Amino acid sequence: MQKFQQVKDLVASIEADVVKFYNQNNGAAGTRVRKSMQDLKVLAGEIRKEITEKKNSK
């Protein structure tokens, strides 16, 4: 559950940069969004692994 909260927090934290990139054409904000999306991908992979392990241990 803690990692899921981290996902929610990460998505909320990049919202301002997403707006800056798409509405104001701020390239640096786009770079930050790309990095955060990679972090999100890694975190999602960790959650998937935990869920699989928990499911298979039953």
Backbone as CSV, one residue per row, in Angstrom:
resi,resn,N_x,N_y,N_z,CA_x,CA_y,CA_z,C_x,C_y,C_z
1,MET,0.812,-1.195,0.000,0.000,0.000,0.000,0.857,1.262,0.000
2,GLN,2.002,1.181,0.657,2.866,2.359,0.745,3.374,2.771,-0.637
3,LYS,3.721,1.799,-1.461,4.233,2.124,-2.797,3.137,2.738,-3.666
4,PHE,1.899,2.286,-3.465,0.794,2.873,-4.225,0.630,4.342,-3.850
5,GLN,0.797,4.647,-2.579,0.729,6.048,-2.141,1.861,6.849,-2.786
6,GLN,3.032,6.232,-2.937,4.153,6.907,-3.593,3.810,7.220,-5.045
7,VAL,3.106,6.299,-5.712,2.679,6.534,-7.092,1.763,7.749,-7.144
8,LYS,0.793,7.785,-6.253,-0.149,8.913,-6.226,0.572,10.231,-5.963
9,ASP,1.512,10.213,-5.023,2.271,11.423,-4.701,3.129,11.875,-5.882
10,LEU,3.741,10.916,-6.570,4.589,11.243,-7.720,3.761,11.865,-8.839
11,VAL,2.611,11.290,-9.120,1.753,11.833,-10.172,1.317,13.255,-9.805
12,ALA,0.948,13.450,-8.553,0.532,14.790,-8.119,1.682,15.791,-8.217
13,SER,2.900,15.334,-7.938,4.037,16.251,-7.934,4.454,16.695,-9.335
14,ILE,4.130,15.915,-10.350,4.562,16.304,-11.699,3.489,17.081,-12.463
15,GLU,2.343,17.257,-11.855,1.247,17.928,-12.554,1.630,19.332,-13.029
16,ALA,2.314,20.077,-12.193,2.703,21.442,-12.572,3.635,21.433,-13.786
17,ASP,4.573,20.489,-13.810,5.492,20.402,-14.948,4.776,19.977,-16.224
18,VAL,3.778,19.110,-16.095,2.996,18.708,-17.275,2.288,19.929,-17.865
19,VAL,1.707,20.731,-17.001,1.016,21.943,-17.461,2.014,22.891,-18.129
20,LYS,3.175,23.074,-17.510,4.192,23.964,-18.082,4.640,23.479,-19.456
21,PHE,4.808,22.164,-19.592,5.275,21.631,-20.862,4.224,21.784,-21.953
22,TYR,3.006,21.371,-21.677,1.977,21.372,-22.716,1.383,22.753,-22.984
23,ASN,1.252,23.572,-21.967,0.607,24.878,-22.164,1.592,26.006,-22.447
24,GLN,2.815,25.876,-21.919,3.772,26.972,-22.058,4.995,26.575,-22.880
25,ASN,4.971,25.358,-23.436,6.080,24.862,-24.253,7.430,24.969,-23.551
26,ASN,7.455,24.634,-22.260,8.675,24.683,-21.462,9.409,23.349,-21.609
27,GLY,10.518,23.360,-22.324,11.270,22.137,-22.594,11.865,21.509,-21.355
28,ALA,12.346,22.319,-20.417,12.925,21.782,-19.185,11.866,21.038,-18.377
29,ALA,10.655,21.542,-18.381,9.569,20.863,-17.674,9.297,19.508,-18.320
30,GLY,9.396,19.442,-19.629,9.214,18.175,-20.328,10.265,17.147,-19.927
31,THR,11.486,17.603,-19.744,12.559,16.719,-19.301,12.269,16.174,-17.906
32,ARG,11.787,17.049,-17.025,11.442,16.603,-15.668,10.287,15.612,-15.694
33,VAL,9.322,15.830,-16.574,8.191,14.909,-16.692,8.675,13.553,-17.184
34,ARG,9.556,13.550,-18.163,10.085,12.275,-18.673,10.820,11.499,-17.581
35,LYS,11.621,12.183,-16.786,12.332,11.526,-15.685,11.346,10.965,-14.669
36,SER,10.354,11.754,-14.325,9.354,11.304,-13.352,8.559,10.123,-13.885
37,MET,8.282,10.118,-15.176,7.559,8.991,-15.770,8.404,7.719,-15.717
38,GLN,9.705,7.847,-15.875,10.580,6.682,-15.743,10.551,6.178,-14.304
39,ASP,10.600,7.090,-13.337,10.506,6.702,-11.931,9.177,6.003,-11.654
40,LEU,8.121,6.502,-12.274,6.797,5.912,-12.123,6.771,4.490,-12.694
41,LYS,7.420,4.304,-13.818,7.487,2.983,-14.439,8.198,1.985,-13.527
42,VAL,9.304,2.408,-12.934,10.056,1.541,-12.023,9.206,1.200,-10.802
43,LEU,8.551,2.198,-10.243,7.714,1.988,-9.074,6.552,1.049,-9.392
44,ALA,5.951,1.214,-10.546,4.858,0.333,-10.962,5.355,-1.101,-11.104
45,GLY,6.546,-1.281,-11.616,7.128,-2.614,-11.734,7.339,-3.265,-10.378
46,GLU,7.775,-2.470,-9.412,7.965,-2.989,-8.056,6.632,-3.414,-7.450
47,ILE,5.589,-2.631,-7.687,4.260,-2.969,-7.170,3.771,-4.261,-7.810
48,ARG,3.954,-4.383,-9.111,3.547,-5.614,-9.813,4.251,-6.827,-9.222
49,LYS,5.540,-6.688,-8.946,6.312,-7.796,-8.386,5.785,-8.181,-7.008
50,GLU,5.513,-7.183,-6.165,4.997,-7.444,-4.824,3.649,-8.164,-4.891
51,ILE,2.788,-7.706,-5.783,1.467,-8.306,-5.910,1.579,-9.761,-6.365
52,THR,2.440,-10.016,-7.329,2.635,-11.385,-7.810,3.154,-12.286,-6.697
53,GLU,4.122,-11.794,-5.937,4.674,-12.583,-4.844,3.608,-12.888,-3.783
54,LYS,2.810,-11.887,-3.453,1.761,-12.071,-2.442,0.694,-13.044,-2.955
55,LYS,0.330,-12.902,-4.206,-0.691,-13.768,-4.789,-0.219,-15.210,-4.839
56,ASN,1.029,-15.426,-5.192,1.566,-16.783,-5.334,1.893,-17.440,-3.987
57,SER,1.962,-16.654,-2.926,2.294,-17.224,-1.620,1.059,-17.793,-0.913
58,LYS,-0.105,-17.596,-1.487,-1.350,-18.078,-0.860,-1.538,-19.548,-1.105
